[in-house]
Amino acid sequence: MQKPATLLQREFKDKIVEAINCSNLPAFVLVPILEQALAEVKEIEEQQYRRDKAAYEEGEEDGQVTEA
């Protein structure tokens, strides 16, 4: 059984908080780092969306997609 997304999410958040706390960096240094990381994650999310949409539309054209 795969670990549920809720557990993965909590573990991920806890690791981020631990890394922040262990960094000993002041908030004014952390904020731009976190903003840049978030921007990169958003770009990855957008790329995934575009790939999924293209694959879905291709399947739709081939008659492989069924509506829920």
N, C-alpha and C positions, 0 to 999 in steps of 0.2 A: 504494500500500500504506500502510495506517495504521501509525503507530509502535506497536510492541508495548507492552503495559501494563507490562512489566518496565522498559523504558527510560523510559517516562513517570513511573513510580514513583520511579526513581532520580533523574531530573532534578528532580522535585518536592521530594524530600528534600534534595537538594543546594541548591536555592533557599532552602528553609527554614533550613538550617544557615547559609548565607551571610547571610541576613537577620538571623539571631540574632547572628552574629559582627559584622556591621556596625552593629548597633543600639547597641553599647556600653552596654547596660543590664545591671545586675546580675541574677543568677539569681533573687533574691527578687521582682524585678519581672516577669521573664519567665515564671515558673511560672504565676501566675494568668492571664496573657494567653493562654498556651498551653492551660491548662485550659478557659478560656472558649471558645477557638476549637474545641477538641475537642468540647465540649458542643454547639456549634452544628453541627458536622459530623455528630455522632451524631443530632441531631434531623433533619437533612436526610436522612440514611440511613434513619431510621424512616419519614419521610414517603414516600420513594421506595418502601420496602417495602410500605407500605399501598396506594399507587397501583398497584404491580405486582400485588399480591395481588387487589385489586378488579378490575383488568383481566383477570387470569387467570380469576377466578371468573365474570366476566361472559362471557368466551369459552367457558368450560366449560358454562354454561347454554345458550349458543347453539349448542353442539355443535362449536365451532371448535377445541377443545383436543384434542390427541392425546398419549397417554402415550409417553414415550421408551422 
